[in-house]
Amino acid sequence: QLQLVESGGGSVQPGGSLRLSCVASGLTLHDFAIGWFRQAPGKEREGVSCFTSSDYYPAHYADSVKDRFTISRDDEQNTVHLQMNSLKLEDAATYFCAGFVGVGRNVQAMCTPRRWSPHWKQYWGQGTPVIVSS
């Protein structure tokens, strides 16, 4: 069983930066496709960035965060990070880390909840809040 714990959320002004971390235990993150998702109050959960352990398939980013957010993994620490720069008011949400099994190369589908396959196994963290306000 994969357990995921997010950290690094907090309050920041527009234009600021935060680095989220997702520490895994129980299983090895390298065996999973990993994604960061976010959900703001009253809105649907959306994919922020997703990638697999294969360098052959590039990471997928939501259009709204391209060139501002960067996903990375530290296999030694069994951790995935999300570096968030130039934060905007609309980035405020609770951010969740998730590990998926069975995605293959479909990272874009993984990052699109309405395209999730019922055959994928999913593991989720509890989330960390990101507040962006002036």
N, CA, C and O atoms as a MOPAC input file, in Angstrom:
PM7 MOZYME 1SCF
protein

 N      0.84300 1    -1.18700 1     0.00000 1
 C      0.00000 1     0.00000 1     0.00000 1
 C      0.88700 1     1.24800 1     0.00000 1
 O      1.81900 1     1.36200 1     0.79500 1
 N      0.58500 1     2.16300 1    -0.88800 1
 C      1.35700 1     3.40100 1    -0.98400 1
 C      0.70400 1     4.47800 1    -0.11900 1
 O     -0.48400 1     4.76900 1    -0.25900 1
 N      1.49700 1     5.06100 1     0.77400 1
 C      1.02400 1     6.20400 1     1.54600 1
 C      1.74300 1     7.46400 1     1.07100 1
 O      2.95300 1     7.45600 1     0.84100 1
 N      0.97900 1     8.54200 1     0.93000 1
 C      1.52300 1     9.79400 1     0.42200 1
 C      1.21700 1    10.91400 1     1.41500 1
 O      0.09600 1    11.03100 1     1.90900 1
 N      2.21600 1    11.72200 1     1.69600 1
 C      2.02800 1    12.85300 1     2.60600 1
 C      2.58800 1    14.10500 1     1.95100 1
 O      3.77700 1    14.18300 1     1.64100 1
 N      1.71300 1    15.08700 1     1.74300 1
 C      2.13400 1    16.34200 1     1.13600 1
 C      2.54000 1    17.35700 1     2.20700 1
 O      2.07100 1    17.30800 1     3.34400 1
 N      3.40700 1    18.26000 1     1.82200 1
 C      3.80200 1    19.36800 1     2.69400 1
 C      4.27100 1    20.52000 1     1.82600 1
 O      4.43900 1    20.36900 1     0.61600 1
 N      4.47700 1    21.65400 1     2.43700 1
 C      5.02300 1    22.80300 1     1.72700 1
 C      4.01200 1    23.86600 1     1.37000 1
 O      4.38000 1    24.93500 1     0.88400 1
 N      2.74500 1    23.59100 1     1.60400 1
 C      1.74300 1    24.60700 1     1.32400 1
 C      1.83200 1    25.74400 1     2.31600 1
 O      2.50600 1    25.65000 1     3.34100 1
 N      1.14300 1    26.81100 1     1.99500 1
 C      1.15900 1    27.96400 1     2.88000 1
 C      0.55500 1    29.16800 1     2.21200 1
 O     -0.13600 1    29.06300 1     1.19800 1
 N      0.82900 1    30.32100 1     2.80100 1
 C      0.28300 1    31.56300 1     2.29100 1
 C      1.38800 1    32.36400 1     1.60200 1
 O      2.49600 1    32.48500 1     2.12400 1
 N      1.07600 1    32.90200 1     0.43800 1
 C      2.07500 1    33.64400 1    -0.32900 1
 C      1.37600 1    34.76200 1    -1.09700 1
 O      0.19300 1    34.66200 1    -1.42000 1
 N      2.11000 1    35.80800 1    -1.38000 1
 C      1.55800 1    36.89600 1    -2.19100 1
 C      1.66300 1    36.55600 1    -3.65900 1
 O      2.49500 1    35.73600 1    -4.04900 1
 N      0.83100 1    37.17500 1    -4.48200 1
 C      0.96200 1    36.96400 1    -5.93000 1
 C      2.38700 1    37.26700 1    -6.39400 1
 O      3.00300 1    38.24500 1    -5.97100 1
 N      2.88300 1    36.41200 1    -7.26200 1
 C      4.25800 1    36.54400 1    -7.73600 1
 C      5.25100 1    35.74600 1    -6.92300 1
 O      6.40100 1    35.58900 1    -7.33100 1
 N      4.82900 1    35.24000 1    -5.78200 1
 C      5.70900 1    34.46900 1    -4.92100 1
 C      5.87000 1    33.02900 1    -5.37400 1
 O      5.32500 1    32.61300 1    -6.39700 1
 N      6.63700 1    32.27300 1    -4.58200 1
 C      6.94000 1    30.88400 1    -4.91700 1
 C      6.70500 1    29.97900 1    -3.71700 1
 O      6.82200 1    30.39400 1    -2.56400 1
 N      6.37500 1    28.75100 1    -4.01700 1
 C      6.28200 1    27.69600 1    -3.02100 1
 C      6.80100 1    26.41300 1    -3.62900 1
 O      6.72700 1    26.21300 1    -4.84200 1
 N      7.32200 1    25.55200 1    -2.79000 1
 C      7.76100 1    24.22800 1    -3.23500 1
 C      7.01500 1    23.18100 1    -2.40600 1
 O      7.20000 1    23.06000 1    -1.19500 1
 N      6.17400 1    22.43800 1    -3.10300 1
 C      5.43100 1    21.36700 1    -2.45500 1
 C      6.23000 1    20.07600 1    -2.52800 1
 O      6.95100 1    19.82800 1    -3.49500 1
 N      6.09200 1    19.26300 1    -1.49500 1
 C      6.74400 1    17.95900 1    -1.46800 1
 C      5.72000 1    16.88000 1    -1.17400 1
 O      4.74100 1    17.10500 1    -0.46100 1
 N      5.96000 1    15.71700 1    -1.73000 1
 C      5.10100 1    14.55600 1    -1.52000 1
 C      6.00700 1    13.38800 1    -1.17500 1
 O      6.72900 1    12.87100 1    -2.02700 1
 N      5.95900 1    12.98100 1     0.08400 1
 C      6.81300 1    11.88900 1     0.53800 1
 C      6.00800 1    10.59600 1     0.54300 1
 O      4.90100 1    10.53200 1     1.07900 1
 N      6.58600 1     9.57700 1    -0.06400 1
 C      5.90800 1     8.28800 1    -0.16400 1
 C      6.49900 1     7.28800 1     0.80700 1
 O      7.68800 1     7.33100 1     1.12300 1
 N      5.65500 1     6.38900 1     1.27300 1
 C      6.11000 1     5.28000 1     2.10100 1
 C      5.27500 1     4.05600 1     1.75200 1
 O      4.19000 1     4.16200 1     1.18100 1
 N      5.78900 1     2.93000 1     2.09800 1
 C      5.06800 1     1.69600 1     1.83200 1
 C      5.50700 1     1.03100 1     0.53700 1
 O      5.71500 1    -0.18100 1     0.49200 1
 N      5.64400 1     1.81400 1    -0.49600 1
 C      6.06800 1     1.31000 1    -1.80100 1
 C      7.00800 1     2.32900 1    -2.42800 1
 O      7.18000 1     3.42900 1    -1.90200 1
 N      7.60800 1     1.96900 1    -3.53500 1
 C      8.57600 1     2.84500 1    -4.19900 1
 C      7.87800 1     3.72300 1    -5.22300 1
 O      7.17200 1     3.22200 1    -6.09900 1
 N      8.07500 1     5.03800 1    -5.11600 1
 C      7.43000 1     5.97100 1    -6.04000 1
 C      7.80200 1     5.71300 1    -7.48800 1
 O      7.01300 1     5.97800 1    -8.39500 1
 N      8.98600 1     5.20500 1    -7.70200 1
 C      9.46200 1     4.99000 1    -9.06800 1
 C      8.55700 1     4.03400 1    -9.83300 1
 O      8.55400 1     4.04200 1   -11.06400 1
 N      7.79000 1     3.21000 1    -9.12300 1
 C      6.91600 1     2.23800 1    -9.77800 1
 C      5.55100 1     2.82100 1   -10.13400 1
 O      4.68600 1     2.10500 1   -10.63700 1
 N      5.35100 1     4.11000 1    -9.87900 1
 C      4.04700 1     4.73400 1   -10.08200 1
 C      4.15500 1     5.91600 1   -11.03800 1
 O      5.20400 1     6.54800 1   -11.15700 1
 N      3.05500 1     6.19700 1   -11.70800 1
 C      2.88600 1     7.49300 1   -12.33800 1
 C      2.41700 1     8.44300 1   -11.24800 1
 O      1.53500 1     8.10700 1   -10.45800 1
 N      3.00800 1     9.62300 1   -11.20900 1
 C      2.73900 1    10.55600 1   -10.12300 1
 C      2.14500 1    11.84100 1   -10.68200 1
 O      2.54500 1    12.32000 1   -11.74300 1
 N      1.20300 1    12.37600 1    -9.96000 1
 C      0.61000 1    13.63100 1   -10.39500 1
 C      0.29800 1    14.54500 1    -9.23700 1
 O      0.06800 1    14.09900 1    -8.11300 1
 N      0.29300 1    15.82300 1    -9.52500 1
 C     -0.19800 1    16.83300 1    -8.60500 1
 C     -1.52800 1    17.34200 1    -9.14300 1
 O     -1.65900 1    17.67400 1   -10.32100 1
 N     -2.49500 1    17.39100 1    -8.26400 1
 C     -3.82400 1    17.88100 1    -8.60000 1
 C     -4.18200 1    18.99100 1    -7.61600 1
 O     -3.56700 1    19.11300 1    -6.55700 1
 N     -5.16200 1    19.78200 1    -7.96800 1
 C     -5.60700 1    20.81000 1    -7.04200 1
 C     -7.11900 1    20.95400 1    -7.12000 1
 O     -7.75500 1    20.65100 1    -8.12900 1
 N     -7.65900 1    21.42700 1    -6.01400 1
 C     -9.09100 1    21.65600 1    -5.97000 1
 C     -9.37300 1    22.87700 1    -5.12100 1
 O     -9.00000 1    22.94000 1    -3.95000 1
 N    -10.03100 1    23.83800 1    -5.72500 1
 C    -10.43900 1    25.04200 1    -5.02700 1
 C    -11.88500 1    24.87400 1    -4.56500 1
 O    -12.62600 1    24.09200 1    -5.16100 1
 N    -12.30000 1    25.57700 1    -3.53400 1
 C    -13.68000 1    25.46300 1    -3.04200 1
 C    -14.70200 1    25.70900 1    -4.15400 1
 O    -14.63000 1    26.70500 1    -4.87300 1
 N    -15.64000 1    24.79600 1    -4.27900 1
 C    -16.69100 1    24.94400 1    -5.27900 1
 C    -16.29300 1    24.58700 1    -6.69500 1
 O    -17.08700 1    24.72900 1    -7.62400 1
 N    -15.06300 1    24.12400 1    -6.86000 1
 C    -14.58500 1    23.76900 1    -8.20200 1
 C    -14.20800 1    22.29300 1    -8.25700 1
 O    -13.98400 1    21.65100 1    -7.23100 1
 N    -14.14300 1    21.77500 1    -9.47400 1
 C    -13.75500 1    20.38800 1    -9.65600 1
 C    -12.24400 1    20.22800 1    -9.48200 1
 O    -11.47800 1    21.17600 1    -9.65100 1
 N    -11.84300 1    19.02200 1    -9.14600 1
 C    -10.42000 1    18.72800 1    -9.04600 1
 C     -9.81600 1    18.77000 1   -10.43800 1
 O    -10.39800 1    18.25000 1   -11.39000 1
 N     -8.64600 1    19.39000 1   -10.55900 1
 C     -7.98500 1    19.48400 1   -11.85800 1
 C     -6.54200 1    19.01800 1   -11.74300 1
 O     -5.90100 1    19.16100 1   -10.70200 1
 N     -6.06000 1    18.46800 1   -12.82300 1
 C     -4.67300 1    18.04700 1   -12.86000 1
 C     -3.75300 1    19.23000 1   -13.08300 1
 O     -4.02500 1    20.08700 1   -13.92300 1
 N     -2.66600 1    19.27500 1   -12.33200 1
 C     -1.67700 1    20.34100 1   -12.46100 1
 C     -0.47700 1    19.85100 1   -13.27400 1
 O     -0.06900 1    20.48700 1   -14.24600 1
 N      0.06900 1    18.73200 1   -12.86700 1
 C      1.20500 1    18.15700 1   -13.57800 1
 C      1.28700 1    16.67700 1   -13.26000 1
 O      1.05800 1    16.26100 1   -12.12400 1
 N      1.61700 1    15.88000 1   -14.27900 1
 C      1.70000 1    14.43200 1   -14.11500 1
 C      2.89700 1    13.90600 1   -14.88500 1
 O      3.23800 1    14.43400 1   -15.94400 1
 N      3.53400 1    12.87300 1   -14.36300 1
 C      4.59700 1    12.22600 1   -15.12400 1
 C      4.76400 1    10.78800 1   -14.67900 1
 O      4.27500 1    10.38300 1   -13.62400 1
 N      5.46900 1    10.01800 1   -15.51000 1
 C      5.76200 1     8.63900 1   -15.18400 1
 C      7.24400 1     8.52600 1   -14.82700 1
 O      7.98500 1     9.50900 1   -14.85400 1
 N      7.64600 1     7.32800 1   -14.49900 1
 C      9.04200 1     7.11200 1   -14.15300 1
 C      9.92500 1     7.02000 1   -15.39000 1
 O     11.15100 1     6.99300 1   -15.28000 1
 N      9.30700 1     6.97200 1   -16.56500 1
 C     10.05600 1     6.86200 1   -17.79600 1
 C     10.41900 1     8.23800 1   -18.33000 1
 O      9.54400 1     9.07600 1   -18.54300 1
 N     11.70200 1     8.47100 1   -18.54500 1
 C     12.14300 1     9.73700 1   -19.12500 1
 C     11.72000 1     9.86300 1   -20.58600 1
 O     11.81700 1    10.93700 1   -21.17800 1
 N     11.24900 1     8.75400 1   -21.16300 1
 C     10.84600 1     8.78900 1   -22.56500 1
 C      9.60400 1     9.63400 1   -22.75900 1
 O      9.43000 1    10.25800 1   -23.80600 1
 N      8.73500 1     9.65700 1   -21.75200 1
 C      7.50000 1    10.42600 1   -21.85500 1
 C      7.64300 1    11.68900 1   -21.03700 1
 O      7.84800 1    11.61700 1   -19.82600 1
 N      7.54000 1    12.85100 1   -21.67200 1
 C      7.70300 1    14.09700 1   -20.93400 1
 C      6.55400 1    14.32700 1   -19.95300 1
 O      5.45800 1    13.79300 1   -20.12300 1
 N      6.81900 1    15.10800 1   -18.95700 1
 C      5.77600 1    15.45300 1   -17.99300 1
 C      4.69800 1    16.28900 1   -18.67300 1
 O      4.96400 1    17.04700 1   -19.60500 1
 N      3.49600 1    16.13100 1   -18.18700 1
 C      2.37600 1    16.92300 1   -18.69500 1
 C      2.08200 1    18.04200 1   -17.69900 1
 O      2.08400 1    17.82000 1   -16.48800 1
 N      1.83300 1    19.22500 1   -18.20800 1
 C      1.45000 1    20.36300 1   -17.38000 1
 C      0.13600 1    20.94200 1   -17.88800 1
 O     -0.09900 1    21.00400 1   -19.09400 1
 N     -0.70900 1    21.36000 1   -16.96800 1
 C     -1.90000 1    22.10600 1   -17.35700 1
 C     -1.46600 1    23.41400 1   -18.00800 1
 O     -0.45800 1    24.00200 1   -17.61700 1
 N     -2.21700 1    23.86400 1   -18.98700 1
 C     -1.85700 1    25.09800 1   -19.69700 1
 C     -1.71000 1    26.26900 1   -18.72600 1
 O     -0.87700 1    27.15300 1   -18.92700 1
 N     -2.51600 1    26.26400 1   -17.68700 1
 C     -2.52600 1    27.38700 1   -16.75600 1
 C     -1.26100 1    27.49000 1   -15.90800 1
 O     -1.01400 1    28.52200 1   -15.28400 1
 N     -0.45500 1    26.41700 1   -15.88200 1
 C      0.74400 1    26.45200 1   -15.03100 1
 C      2.03700 1    26.27700 1   -15.82900 1
 O      3.12300 1    26.32600 1   -15.25200 1
 N      1.94000 1    26.07600 1   -17.12900 1
 C      3.13900 1    25.89000 1   -17.94900 1
 C      4.09000 1    27.07100 1   -17.79900 1
 O      3.67000 1    28.22600 1   -17.73800 1
 N      5.34700 1    26.76400 1   -17.74200 1
 C      6.43300 1    27.75100 1   -17.61000 1
 C      6.47900 1    28.39600 1   -16.23800 1
 O      7.30800 1    29.27500 1   -16.00100 1
 N      5.59700 1    27.97600 1   -15.31900 1
 C      5.63700 1    28.49900 1   -13.95000 1
 C      5.87900 1    27.38900 1   -12.92900 1
 O      6.53700 1    27.60800 1   -11.91300 1
 N      5.34800 1    26.20400 1   -13.20200 1
 C      5.45400 1    25.08600 1   -12.27000 1
 C      6.38900 1    24.03300 1   -12.86300 1
 O      6.45900 1    23.86600 1   -14.08000 1
 N      7.10300 1    23.32700 1   -11.99000 1
 C      7.97900 1    22.24500 1   -12.41900 1
 C      7.83200 1    21.07100 1   -11.47300 1
 O      7.94700 1    21.21800 1   -10.25600 1
 N      7.57700 1    19.90700 1   -12.04300 1
 C      7.46800 1    18.69000 1   -11.25700 1
 C      8.80500 1    17.94900 1   -11.33100 1
 O      9.46000 1    17.93300 1   -12.37300 1
 N      9.19700 1    17.34100 1   -10.22200 1
 C     10.45300 1    16.59800 1   -10.22000 1
 C     10.34900 1    15.47800 1    -9.18700 1
 O      9.46300 1    15.48600 1    -8.33200 1
 N     11.25200 1    14.53000 1    -9.27800 1
 C     11.23900 1    13.42800 1    -8.31900 1
 C     12.63300 1    13.19400 1    -7.78100 1
 O     13.62400 1    13.41200 1    -8.47800 1
 N     12.70300 1    12.75700 1    -6.56100 1
 C     13.95600 1    12.36400 1    -5.91400 1
 C     13.75600 1    10.91900 1    -5.48400 1
 O     13.16800 1    10.64400 1    -4.43800 1
 N     14.25200 1    10.00400 1    -6.30200 1
 C     14.02500 1     8.59000 1    -6.01800 1
 C     14.73800 1     8.14600 1    -4.75100 1
 O     14.26700 1     7.24100 1    -4.06200 1
 N     15.85000 1     8.75900 1    -4.44100 1
 C     16.56300 1     8.38100 1    -3.21600 1
 C     15.73100 1     8.69000 1    -1.98100 1
 O     15.73900 1     7.93800 1    -1.00600 1
 N     15.00900 1     9.81400 1    -2.03500 1
 C     14.18100 1    10.23100 1    -0.91000 1
 C     12.73600 1     9.76500 1    -1.05800 1
 O     11.90400 1    10.02800 1    -0.18900 1
 N     12.43000 1     9.06200 1    -2.17500 1
 C     11.06600 1     8.59500 1    -2.44600 1
 C     10.07600 1     9.76100 1    -2.35100 1
 O      9.02000 1     9.66900 1    -1.72500 1
 N     10.46600 1    10.85300 1    -2.99900 1
 C      9.73500 1    12.11300 1    -2.87900 1
 C      9.52900 1    12.73600 1    -4.24700 1
 O     10.38100 1    12.62600 1    -5.12900 1
 N      8.39700 1    13.38700 1    -4.41200 1
 C      8.11300 1    14.16700 1    -5.61200 1
 C      7.87700 1    15.61300 1    -5.18100 1
 O      7.23600 1    15.87400 1    -4.16300 1
 N      8.40000 1    16.53700 1    -5.96600 1
 C      8.24800 1    17.95400 1    -5.66200 1
 C      7.45500 1    18.65600 1    -6.74400 1
 O      7.39400 1    18.20600 1    -7.88800 1
 N      6.85100 1    19.76700 1    -6.36000 1
 C      6.22700 1    20.66900 1    -7.32300 1
 C      6.71100 1    22.07300 1    -6.98200 1
 O      6.29600 1    22.66300 1    -5.98500 1
 N      7.59200 1    22.59300 1    -7.82100 1
 C      8.08100 1    23.96000 1    -7.65800 1
 C      7.10400 1    24.90100 1    -8.33900 1
 O      6.84700 1    24.78200 1    -9.53700 1
 N      6.57000 1    25.82100 1    -7.58500 1
 C      5.56400 1    26.74400 1    -8.10400 1
 C      6.10900 1    28.16300 1    -8.02300 1
 O      6.34800 1    28.68300 1    -6.93300 1
 N      6.30100 1    28.78100 1    -9.17400 1
 C      6.79900 1    30.14300 1    -9.25000 1
 C      5.74100 1    31.06000 1    -9.83300 1
 O      4.78000 1    30.60600 1   -10.45400 1
 N      5.92500 1    32.34400 1    -9.62900 1
 C      5.01500 1    33.35700 1   -10.18200 1
 C      3.56100 1    33.01800 1    -9.87900 1
 O      2.70700 1    33.02800 1   -10.76500 1
 N      3.30100 1    32.72400 1    -8.63500 1
 C      1.95900 1    32.29200 1    -8.24400 1
 C      0.93400 1    33.38500 1    -8.47500 1
 O      1.20200 1    34.57100 1    -8.28400 1
 N     -0.24100 1    32.95700 1    -8.88900 1
 C     -1.34600 1    33.85800 1    -9.17200 1
 C     -2.49100 1    33.58700 1    -8.19700 1
 O     -2.54400 1    32.54500 1    -7.54500 1
 N     -3.39300 1    34.54400 1    -8.11800 1
 C     -4.54200 1    34.37400 1    -7.22400 1
 C     -5.30200 1    33.08600 1    -7.54600 1
 O     -5.78300 1    32.39400 1    -6.64800 1
 N     -5.39900 1    32.77800 1    -8.83600 1
 C     -6.17300 1    31.61200 1    -9.25200 1
 C     -5.48200 1    30.29000 1    -8.97200 1
 O     -6.06800 1    29.23000 1    -9.19400 1
 N     -4.24100 1    30.33200 1    -8.48500 1
 C     -3.54900 1    29.09900 1    -8.11000 1
 C     -3.93200 1    28.63200 1    -6.71100 1
 O     -3.57400 1    27.52500 1    -6.31000 1
 N     -4.65100 1    29.45600 1    -5.97000 1
 C     -5.04300 1    29.08900 1    -4.61900 1
 C     -5.96200 1    27.87200 1    -4.64500 1
 O     -6.96500 1    27.85300 1    -5.35900 1
 N     -5.61100 1    26.86700 1    -3.86700 1
 C     -6.38100 1    25.61600 1    -3.83500 1
 C     -5.70600 1    24.68300 1    -2.83400 1
 O     -4.63100 1    24.97500 1    -2.31000 1
 N     -6.36300 1    23.56000 1    -2.58400 1
 C     -5.68600 1    22.47400 1    -1.88300 1
 C     -5.03100 1    21.59100 1    -2.93500 1
 O     -5.66700 1    21.17100 1    -3.90200 1
 N     -3.76100 1    21.32300 1    -2.72900 1
 C     -2.97900 1    20.54500 1    -3.69800 1
 C     -2.78800 1    19.12000 1    -3.17100 1
 O     -2.41700 1    18.89800 1    -2.01800 1
 N     -3.05300 1    18.18200 1    -4.05300 1
 C     -2.96900 1    16.77500 1    -3.71100 1
 C     -1.92200 1    16.08200 1    -4.57200 1
 O     -1.75400 1    16.38900 1    -5.75300 1
 N     -1.23200 1    15.15100 1    -3.95500 1
 C     -0.30800 1    14.27800 1    -4.66400 1
 C     -1.00000 1    12.93200 1    -4.84800 1
 O     -1.69200 1    12.46000 1    -3.94600 1
 N     -0.81700 1    12.31900 1    -6.00200 1
 C     -1.44400 1    11.02800 1    -6.26100 1
 C     -0.50400 1    10.11600 1    -7.01700 1
 O      0.26500 1    10.56000 1    -7.86900 1
 N     -0.57500 1     8.83400 1    -6.69700 1
 C      0.17500 1     7.81100 1    -7.40800 1
 C     -0.80400 1     6.89900 1    -8.11900 1
 O     -1.76900 1     6.42000 1    -7.52400 1
 N     -0.55200 1     6.66400 1    -9.39000 1
 C     -1.43900 1     5.84400 1   -10.20900 1
 C     -0.68200 1     4.61700 1   -10.71600 1
 O      0.51700 1     4.67800 1   -10.99000 1
 N     -1.39700 1     3.51900 1   -10.83300 1
 C     -0.86000 1     2.30200 1   -11.44000 1
 C     -1.68700 1     1.97600 1   -12.67300 1
 O     -2.91700 1     2.02000 1   -12.64600 1
 N     -0.98700 1     1.64700 1   -13.75800 1
 C     -1.67600 1     1.23700 1   -14.97300 1
 C     -1.82000 1     2.32200 1   -16.01800 1
 O     -2.45200 1     2.11400 1   -17.05300 1
 N     -1.22900 1     3.49100 1   -15.75000 1
 C     -1.37900 1     4.62800 1   -16.67600 1
 C     -0.61100 1     4.40400 1   -17.97000 1
 O     -1.04900 1     4.84900 1   -19.03100 1
 N      0.51200 1     3.73000 1   -17.90200 1
 C      1.35000 1     3.57900 1   -19.08900 1
 C      1.90600 1     4.93200 1   -19.50500 1
 O      2.48300 1     5.65400 1   -18.69100 1
 N      1.72700 1     5.27500 1   -20.79200 1
 C      2.22900 1     6.55200 1   -21.27100 1
 C      1.14500 1     7.63600 1   -21.26200 1
 O      1.38700 1     8.74200 1   -21.74400 1
 N     -0.02600 1     7.34300 1   -20.73300 1
 C     -1.16000 1     8.26600 1   -20.81400 1
 C     -1.14600 1     9.33200 1   -19.71400 1
 O     -2.11700 1     9.47300 1   -18.97000 1
 N     -0.05300 1    10.07200 1   -19.61500 1
 C      0.04800 1    11.05700 1   -18.54300 1
 C     -0.94600 1    12.19600 1   -18.73400 1
 O     -1.43600 1    12.76300 1   -17.75700 1
 N     -1.24400 1    12.53000 1   -19.98000 1
 C     -2.21900 1    13.60000 1   -20.19400 1
 C     -3.59800 1    13.15900 1   -19.69800 1
 O     -4.31800 1    13.94400 1   -19.08000 1
 N     -3.96100 1    11.92100 1   -19.96500 1
 C     -5.24400 1    11.40600 1   -19.46900 1
 C     -5.23900 1    11.33500 1   -17.94700 1
 O     -6.25300 1    11.60600 1   -17.30400 1
 N     -4.10600 1    10.97300 1   -17.38000 1
 C     -4.01000 1    10.91700 1   -15.92500 1
 C     -4.26900 1    12.28800 1   -15.31900 1
 O     -4.86100 1    12.39000 1   -14.24500 1
 N     -3.83400 1    13.32700 1   -15.99000 1
 C     -3.99900 1    14.68800 1   -15.49900 1
 C     -5.36900 1    15.27700 1   -15.82700 1
 O     -5.62300 1    16.45200 1   -15.56300 1
 N     -6.24800 1    14.45700 1   -16.40200 1
 C     -7.58600 1    14.92400 1   -16.78300 1
 C     -8.60300 1    14.02000 1   -16.11900 1
 O     -8.93900 1    12.97300 1   -16.67200 1
 N     -9.11100 1    14.39400 1   -14.93700 1
 C     -9.97200 1    13.48900 1   -14.18400 1
 C    -11.13400 1    12.88300 1   -14.98000 1
 O    -11.50400 1    11.73700 1   -14.72300 1
 N    -11.70800 1    13.59300 1   -15.91500 1
 C    -12.83100 1    13.03800 1   -16.66900 1
 C    -12.37000 1    11.93800 1   -17.61700 1
 O    -13.19900 1    11.21700 1   -18.17100 1
 N    -11.06500 1    11.80000 1   -17.81100 1
 C    -10.54300 1    10.76000 1   -18.68800 1
 C     -9.94100 1     9.58100 1   -17.92600 1
 O     -9.33200 1     8.69700 1   -18.52800 1
 N    -10.11100 1     9.56800 1   -16.60400 1
 C     -9.54800 1     8.46900 1   -15.80700 1
 C    -10.16500 1     7.13700 1   -16.18800 1
 O    -11.36700 1     7.02700 1   -16.42900 1
 N     -9.30600 1     6.13200 1   -16.23400 1
 C     -9.78600 1     4.77700 1   -16.48600 1
 C    -10.16300 1     4.12400 1   -15.16000 1
 O     -9.45400 1     4.27500 1   -14.16600 1
 N    -11.27900 1     3.39800 1   -15.14700 1
 C    -11.64100 1     2.67000 1   -13.91200 1
 C    -10.66100 1     1.54600 1   -13.59500 1
 O    -10.69200 1     0.97500 1   -12.50500 1
 N     -9.79800 1     1.23400 1   -14.54800 1
 C     -8.82700 1     0.15800 1   -14.33400 1
 C     -7.56000 1     0.66000 1   -13.64200 1
 O     -6.73200 1    -0.14200 1   -13.21200 1
 N     -7.40700 1     1.95600 1   -13.53400 1
 C     -6.23700 1     2.49500 1   -12.86800 1
 C     -6.43100 1     2.41500 1   -11.35700 1
 O     -7.50900 1     2.70700 1   -10.84000 1
 N     -5.37700 1     2.01800 1   -10.66500 1
 C     -5.42000 1     2.04800 1    -9.21900 1
 C     -4.84000 1     3.38200 1    -8.76500 1
 O     -3.83000 1     3.84400 1    -9.29700 1
 N     -5.48900 1     3.99800 1    -7.77700 1
 C     -5.09500 1     5.34700 1    -7.37200 1
 C     -4.79500 1     5.38600 1    -5.87900 1
 O     -5.46600 1     4.74300 1    -5.07200 1
 N     -3.77900 1     6.15000 1    -5.54100 1
 C     -3.42900 1     6.41600 1    -4.15000 1
 C     -3.32600 1     7.92800 1    -3.98700 1
 O     -2.72500 1     8.61000 1    -4.81700 1
 N     -3.91300 1     8.44300 1    -2.91800 1
 C     -3.97900 1     9.89800 1    -2.74000 1
 C     -3.45800 1    10.31000 1    -1.36700 1
 O     -3.62700 1     9.59500 1    -0.37900 1
 N     -2.82900 1    11.46000 1    -1.32800 1
 C     -2.48800 1    12.08600 1    -0.07100 1
 C     -3.65600 1    12.91500 1     0.43900 1
 O     -4.70400 1    12.99100 1    -0.20300 1
 N     -3.47100 1    13.52800 1     1.58800 1
 C     -4.53300 1    14.30600 1     2.22600 1
 C     -4.58000 1    15.74900 1     1.74300 1
 O     -5.55400 1    16.45400 1     2.00500 1
 N     -3.56900 1    16.18600 1     1.06000 1
 C     -3.57700 1    17.53400 1     0.50300 1
 C     -2.86400 1    18.54400 1     1.38100 1
 O     -2.72800 1    18.36400 1     2.59100 1
 N     -2.41300 1    19.61400 1     0.73900 1
 C     -1.80000 1    20.73100 1     1.45400 1
 C     -2.34900 1    22.01900 1     0.85200 1
 O     -2.38700 1    22.15700 1    -0.37100 1
 N     -2.77700 1    22.96600 1     1.69200 1
 C     -3.42200 1    24.17600 1     1.16800 1
 C     -2.41500 1    25.21400 1     0.68700 1
 O     -1.37300 1    25.43300 1     1.30500 1
 N     -2.75100 1    25.83800 1    -0.41600 1
 C     -1.97000 1    26.95000 1    -0.95100 1
 C     -2.89400 1    28.16400 1    -1.00600 1
 O     -3.93800 1    28.14700 1    -1.65800 1
 N     -2.48400 1    29.20800 1    -0.30900 1
 C     -3.26200 1    30.44400 1    -0.25700 1
 C     -2.45900 1    31.53200 1    -0.95200 1
 O     -1.30900 1    31.78900 1    -0.59700 1
 N     -3.06200 1    32.16000 1    -1.93200 1
 C     -2.41300 1    33.25300 1    -2.64000 1
 C     -3.28300 1    34.48900 1    -2.46100 1
 O     -4.41100 1    34.55200 1    -2.95000 1
 N     -2.74300 1    35.45800 1    -1.75800 1
 C     -3.51800 1    36.67200 1    -1.52700 1
 C     -2.58500 1    37.84300 1    -1.31900 1
 O     -1.44700 1    37.69600 1    -0.87400 1
 N     -3.10600 1    39.01800 1    -1.65600 1
 C     -2.30900 1    40.22500 1    -1.48100 1
 C     -2.67000 1    40.91900 1    -0.17000 1
 O     -2.10000 1    41.96100 1     0.15500 1

